[in-house]
């Protein structure tokens, strides 16, 4: 992850060497959502031969930028598997 100053916002980016793509994350101007910028994400499966191991998602013109609105922590409780974290979420 690399933090960069992009004018009035700070973006976090993760790029992969050897043309593996990259993804960027920034807060929206109102700090109520994350803005995701996607170039390309390449995934390798270690249990397959090299010619079958790679798969990639390439962003098109209409799906390069996503806005992920902040959700209340209680809405995410069903996704938490750690009992201590789940108890803390329910206690708030």
N, C-alpha and C positions, 0 to 999 in steps of 0.2 A: 504494500500500500504506500502510495506517495501522496502527500498533501501538497496542493498547489493553490496559489492565490489567483483566482480568476476574476479580477475586478472587485465586485462587491460580495462575492461568495467564496467560500473555501470548498474545494472539491477534493475528494479522495479518489484515487485511481489505482487500478491494478492492471498492469499490462503483462503479457506473457512473451518471453523471448521466442525467437524462431517462428514469428508470425502466428502466434497462438491466440491473438485477439486481445481484448481488454474490456474493462467495464469501469464506469465512473459513477460516483455517488456524491450528491450535494444536498444541502437543505434548501427547501424553497424559501423565497423571500420572507414569507410569514412564519417560518419555522414550524409549520404544521404538517409538512410532508417531506419525503425524500424524493429527489429527482434522480432517476437512474438513466445513464447514457450508455448504450450498448453498441459496441463495434462488432465484435465477433467473439464467441466463446467456443473454445475447442476442448473436447473431453476425450481422454484416453482411458480405455478399460484395460487394466493390467493382466487380465486373464484371457486375452484373445490375441491371436497372431497380429503382427504389425499392420497388415493390409486390411484387417477388420476392426482394429482397436480404436480408431479415431472417428469421431463424429463432431460436427460443429453446427452451431446456430449462428447464422449471419443476419445482422439487422438489415431490414429493408427500409425503404423510404418512409413508410408509415409506422414503423415500430422500432425506431432508434432511441426514443425518449419516452420514459414512463414516469408518471407521478404516483407515488405510493403514499396515500394519506395515513396519518397516524391513527392507530386504533387504541382504544382503552385496553390496558393490560389485562383486564378481566376477560376480554374477548379472546385472548390468546391462551387462556388457562388450559384448554383442552389439548393444546400442542405440547405442553410442558410435561416431561417425564421425570424430572428430578423432584422428589417429594419435598425437599426443603424450599426450593424455589416456588413450587406450587403453593405451599403453605404461606409463604411470604406474599404471594399475589392475592391469595384469598383473605389475608389479614388486613390488607390496605383498605 
